[in-house]
Amino acid sequence: MIRTQWLLLIYTAISLNSIFAEEHAKNAPSSLMSRLAIPDSSQIQVIETIDGSTNIGRIVEIGDEVIAFKTDLGIIQIPISKIKHIETVSAELIRKGEFWFPNPNITRLFFAPTARMLKQGKGYFSDYYIFFPGFAYGITDRFTLGGGLSIFPTVDMNDQLFFITPKFGLVQEKTFSFAMGALLVRIPNYEDEDIQEDDPEVAGILYGVTTFGQPDASLTAGLGYGFVEGDLADRPMVMIGGEKRLTRRTAFVTENWIFPGIDEPLISYGIRFFGKRLSVDLGLINTIGEGTIFPGIPYIDFVVQF
């Protein structure tokens, strides 16, 4: 059964990748031409050509077949047919002549969401601890829908966990965001030690979250009420976290929880390694108090943006 689940997941991933690639190929020429524009002084353009080279500067003239591109070394002529990708970004993303591409995983810390939203049509595949794959997709700029499941070996599909994560972005400003959402988890019940399936329960968290700052340096705080089968907790759990970009490809991330009725807060901290579309988090989870384990429980996840 598990082998079949893996084959289905692999087949689905390959099929989706083929569809996205085919659609991208169909729309590439018109999409590229629509992005050929002379930017204002607050913007910089990054052009990748089909030979793999990258040029940073600004378009100063657009011809029928060639563009004039101004770089720190002067003006160069680039044939439009040789352009693989062009991106217009804030000049603030260019540091010491290098393009600091945006953090591809700004909508989450480790487990907890930030208040930022995926843009419409953008999404990602994710995996937590290998056994918890998931996805998220921007239905609109203000509504993101995600979900996933567990893939524990030797466990039947009916006995796996399933979850969905809708999120609504109520306020989305440059340095302030507020969102509300939910984590809904289908949890199987077991009648006895022989692991016989009973009616599953639905549990989860209803939350509100606020993020202050920009993607390279931000603070996130949230309140969440846990529930099981419609019974809502009397007191909320509290989450405080943040992220600080350290280098072009790394950032420090921390996520910390205070649960009602539990004296020892749960803390986590680690490093996010990322490229343009992929990020990998390596962290440690611990508690503050008598249950502290040195240096902590390892945490790992990865996210691939599409």
C-alpha positions in Angstrom: 0.0 0.0 0.0 2.8 2.4 0.9 4.6 1.7 -2.3 1.4 2.5 -4.2 1.1 5.8 -2.3 4.7 6.8 -3.2 4.1 5.9 -6.9 1.0 8.0 -6.9 2.8 11.0 -5.3 5.7 10.7 -7.7 3.4 10.4 -10.7 1.3 13.4 -9.6 4.5 15.5 -9.1 5.8 14.6 -12.5 2.5 15.3 -14.2 2.1 18.7 -12.5 5.7 19.6 -13.4 5.1 18.7 -17.1 1.9 20.7 -17.2 3.6 23.8 -15.7 6.6 23.4 -18.1 4.3 23.1 -21.1 2.2 26.1 -20.1 5.4 28.1 -19.5 6.8 27.2 -22.9 3.5 28.2 -24.6 3.4 31.6 -22.8 7.1 32.4 -22.7 7.4 34.7 -25.8 4.4 36.9 -25.0 5.3 36.9 -21.3 8.9 37.9 -22.0 7.8 40.7 -24.3 5.5 42.1 -21.7 8.4 42.4 -19.3 10.6 44.3 -21.6 10.3 47.8 -20.4 12.6 50.7 -19.4 12.5 50.8 -15.6 12.5 53.9 -13.3 15.5 54.8 -11.2 14.3 52.8 -8.1 14.4 49.5 -10.1 17.0 47.2 -11.4 16.6 44.4 -13.9 18.2 41.0 -13.9 18.5 39.3 -17.3 19.4 35.6 -17.7 20.4 34.5 -21.2 20.1 31.1 -22.7 23.9 30.5 -22.4 23.5 30.7 -18.6 25.0 34.2 -18.0 23.4 36.8 -15.8 23.5 40.6 -16.4 22.4 43.2 -13.8 21.4 46.7 -14.9 18.7 48.6 -16.7 17.2 48.5 -20.2 17.8 51.9 -21.9 16.5 51.1 -25.3 14.2 48.5 -26.9 14.5 47.5 -30.5 12.7 45.0 -32.7 15.4 42.3 -32.2 17.9 43.8 -29.7 17.8 45.7 -26.4 20.4 48.1 -25.1 21.2 47.1 -21.5 23.2 49.4 -19.2 25.4 47.7 -16.6 28.3 48.9 -14.4 30.7 48.0 -17.2 28.8 50.0 -19.8 26.0 49.5 -22.4 25.8 46.1 -24.0 23.5 44.8 -26.8 21.5 41.7 -26.0 19.4 39.9 -28.7 15.8 39.4 -27.5 15.9 35.9 -28.8 18.8 35.1 -26.4 16.9 36.2 -23.3 15.7 33.3 -21.2 14.3 35.3 -18.2 14.1 38.9 -17.1 13.1 40.2 -13.7 12.5 43.7 -12.5 13.3 44.2 -8.8 13.9 46.9 -6.3 17.3 48.5 -6.5 17.6 47.6 -2.8 18.0 43.9 -3.7 21.4 44.7 -5.4 24.1 44.6 -2.8 27.8 45.0 -3.7 27.0 44.1 -7.3 25.1 40.9 -6.4 21.4 40.2 -6.8 20.0 39.2 -3.5 16.9 37.3 -4.8 13.9 37.4 -2.5 13.4 34.8 0.2 11.3 32.2 -1.5 9.6 31.1 1.8 8.2 34.3 3.3 4.8 32.9 4.2 6.1 30.6 6.9 8.5 30.4 9.8 9.0 26.7 10.6 5.6 25.2 11.4 3.7 28.5 11.9 2.6 30.8 9.2 3.5 34.4 8.9 0.8 37.0 7.9 2.2 37.3 4.4 0.3 35.8 1.5 1.2 33.9 -1.7 0.5 35.9 -4.9 -2.3 34.6 -7.1 -1.1 31.7 -9.2 2.0 31.1 -7.0 2.5 28.1 -4.8 4.9 25.7 -3.3 5.5 22.0 -2.5 6.8 21.3 1.1 7.9 18.5 3.2 8.4 18.3 7.0 10.4 15.6 8.6 10.2 13.5 5.3 6.8 12.0 6.4 4.6 15.2 6.1 4.5 16.4 2.5 2.2 19.3 1.6 1.4 22.2 -0.7 0.0 25.7 -0.8 -1.4 27.7 -3.6 -2.5 31.4 -4.0 -6.1 31.3 -5.2 -6.0 35.1 -5.0 -3.6 37.6 -3.5 -5.7 37.5 -0.4 -6.6 33.8 -0.1 -4.2 30.9 0.1 -5.2 27.2 0.3 -2.9 24.5 1.5 -3.0 20.9 2.5 -1.1 17.7 3.0 -0.9 14.3 4.6 1.3 11.9 6.5 3.0 9.1 4.7 4.1 6.8 7.6 5.5 3.5 6.3 3.4 0.4 6.9 0.4 2.5 7.8 -2.8 2.2 5.6 -4.0 5.3 3.8 -7.1 5.4 5.9 -5.0 5.7 9.0 -2.9 8.6 7.8 -3.3 12.2 9.0 -4.8 14.6 6.5 -4.7 18.4 6.9 -5.8 21.6 5.1 -4.7 25.1 5.8 -6.8 28.0 4.5 -5.5 31.5 5.1 -7.1 34.9 4.5 -4.9 38.0 4.2 -6.9 40.9 5.6 -4.2 43.5 5.6 -1.2 43.3 3.2 1.1 46.4 3.4 4.9 46.7 2.7 5.9 46.5 6.4 2.7 45.3 8.1 0.4 42.3 7.4 -2.4 40.7 9.2 -4.1 37.3 8.3 -6.5 34.8 9.8 -6.7 31.1 9.0 -7.0 27.6 10.3 -5.2 24.3 10.6 -7.7 21.5 10.1 -6.5 18.0 10.8 -8.3 14.7 10.2 -7.1 12.3 13.0 -8.0 8.6 12.9 -9.4 7.0 16.0 -8.4 3.5 17.0 -10.7 1.1 18.9 -7.9 -1.0 20.4 -4.3 -1.8 20.2 -4.7 -3.7 17.0 -5.2 -0.3 15.3 -8.7 -0.8 13.9 -10.1 2.3 12.4 -13.0 4.1 14.0 -14.7 7.4 13.0 -11.9 10.0 12.6 -11.8 13.2 14.6 -11.3 16.7 13.3 -9.0 18.9 15.3 -6.9 22.0 14.7 -6.3 25.6 15.4 -8.1 28.8 14.5 -5.6 31.7 14.5 -4.8 35.3 13.8 -1.3 36.4 12.9 0.5 39.7 12.4 3.9 40.3 10.7 5.9 43.5 11.1 8.8 44.4 8.9 10.1 43.4 5.5 10.9 39.9 4.3 14.7 40.2 5.1 14.0 41.2 8.8 10.6 40.7 10.4 8.7 39.9 13.6 5.6 37.7 13.6 3.2 37.2 16.5 0.0 35.2 16.6 -2.8 33.8 18.8 -4.5 30.5 18.2 -7.4 28.6 19.7 -7.2 24.8 19.6 -10.3 22.8 19.0 -11.3 19.1 18.9 -14.7 18.1 17.3 -16.1 21.6 17.7 -15.0 22.1 21.3 -12.9 25.3 21.4 -10.2 25.9 24.0 -10.9 28.5 26.7 -7.5 30.1 26.4 -5.3 30.8 23.3 -1.8 29.6 22.6 0.7 32.3 21.7 3.4 32.3 19.0 6.2 34.7 18.7 8.9 34.4 16.0 10.9 36.1 13.4 13.5 35.9 10.7 16.7 37.9 9.9 18.5 37.5 6.6 22.2 36.9 7.2 23.7 36.5 3.8 22.6 36.2 0.2 21.5 32.6 0.7 20.9 32.2 4.5 18.6 33.6 7.2 18.1 33.0 10.9 14.6 31.8 11.8 13.0 31.4 15.2 9.6 30.3 16.3 8.4 30.0 19.9 5.2 28.9 21.5 3.5 29.3 24.8 0.6 26.8 25.4 -2.1 27.3 28.0 -1.7 25.2 31.1 2.0 24.3 30.2 4.7 26.0 32.2 7.6 25.4 29.8 7.5 27.4 26.5 8.5 25.6 23.3 11.3 27.3 21.4 12.9 26.7 18.1 15.7 28.3 16.1 17.8 27.5 13.1 19.1 28.5 9.7 17.2 28.7 6.4 19.3 28.0 3.3 17.7 29.1 0.1 18.0 29.8 -3.6 15.6 31.5 -6.0 12.9 28.8 -5.6 14.1 26.3 -3.0 14.6 26.7 0.8 15.8 24.2 3.4 15.4 24.8 7.1 17.7 23.1 9.6 16.8 23.9 13.2 16.6 22.7 16.8 13.4 22.4 19.0 13.6 22.7 22.8 11.8 23.7 25.9 12.7 26.2 28.6 12.7 24.5 32.0 13.3 21.1 33.5 12.6 19.4 30.2 15.4 21.1 28.3 17.4 18.8 26.1 20.8 19.9 24.9 21.2 21.0 22.2 17.6 20.2 21.1 15.5 18.0 18.9 16.6 18.4 15.2 14.1 19.9 12.8 14.2 19.8 9.0 12.0 20.9 6.2 12.2 22.0 2.6 10.0 24.1 0.3 10.0 24.3 -3.5 8.3 27.3 -5.0 6.4 27.1 -8.3 
